Amino acid sequence: MYRIGAWLSLIGGGIAVASVISGFLTIGSDPAYQGRIAFGAAALILGAFAGIAGFLRMRPAMAGIVIIVAGILGYLATLPWYINTLYIAALPLWIVGGAFLLFGGFVARRA
């Protein structure tokens, strides 16, 4: 269960990072978006962190919480920045992956 959650979070992080980079390439030089570029940078950092949090050396339940919170905050950072991204596609992966990490310890293990 832990590996599934970690890999889902990594796939979501890849989608988010690619989405933010695509957004920077699309609107990076547009002066109308220059005041909101910090939101894009925050979305990039939070998306990458949510993607790798499943592989960091911390308890799986804590990693699940970090993935879900960082993913939601990253998505909220994209809203004032640039809405035409696929960042929303990463959010369900983070929620499901974070839930696997958060609740994976409750699954009965084979002896």
N, C-alpha and C positions, 0 to 999 in steps of 0.2 A: 504494500500500500504506500509505503514511504517513497519508493522509487517512482511509482506512477505519479504521485503528487509533485515530486521534484522535477520530473521530466515535463509534466504539463505546465508547470510554472516556467520552465526554461523555454518551451515553445511559445508561451504567451509573451515572455520577455523578448524573444526574437521578433515576433510580430510587432510588438510595441516599438522597439528600437528602429526597426525598418520603417515603420509608419512615421515616426518622428523625423527620421532622416529624410524621408520622402517629402514631408511637410517643409522641412528646412530648405530643401532644394527647390520646392515649388514657390514658397513665399519668402525665402530668406532675404532677398534683395528688395522686396517691396517695402517702400517707406511707410505704408499704412499699417504694417504689422511690426514695425521696429519697437514700438512701445510695449509690445506683449511678448517679446522674444524670451524673456525670463520664464514665462510659463512653459514655453516649449522646452527650454533647458531643464526645468524641473520635471516635466513629463518624461524626458529622456532618462534622467538620473533615476527617477522612481520606477520607471519601466524596467530598466536594467537591473536595479536592485531587487525588484519583485521577481525577476527572472532567475537570478542566481541565489536567492535566499534559501531555496530548498537544498542547495548543496553546501551551504555554510555550516560550520561546526556549532550548531546550537540544537536545542531540543526540538524534535519534530513539531510538537504542538506550538512552540514559540515561532518556528519557521512558518507554520501555516497562518498564524495571526499576522506575521510580518508581510507575507505574500498578499493576503487579502487587503490589508490596510494600505500597503504601498501601491497596490494595483488600483484601488479605488481613488486614492489621492492623485495618482498619475493621470487617471482618466479625468478627474475633475480639473486637473491642470491643463488638459488639452481643450476643454470647453471654451475658455476665454481666448485661447491662442489661435487655434485653427481647427475647425470642426470637420473638415473634409479629409479625415484620416481613417485608417482601419484600426485605430487604437481600441475601439469598442470590441473588436473581435478577440482581443487578448483578455478582456475582463472575465468572460465565462471560464476560460482556461485557468485563470488565477483563482477564481472562486472554487472551482471543482478541485484543482490541485491543492489549494490551501485546506480545503475540507478533508481531503485524503490525508494530509499531514496532520491536521488537527485531531481528527477522529480515528486515525489509523491505529492508534494504540489500543483502542477498544475492541478490535477484531481479535477473535480467538485464534491463537497460533497453534500449529500442529506440533505435536511432541516429537 
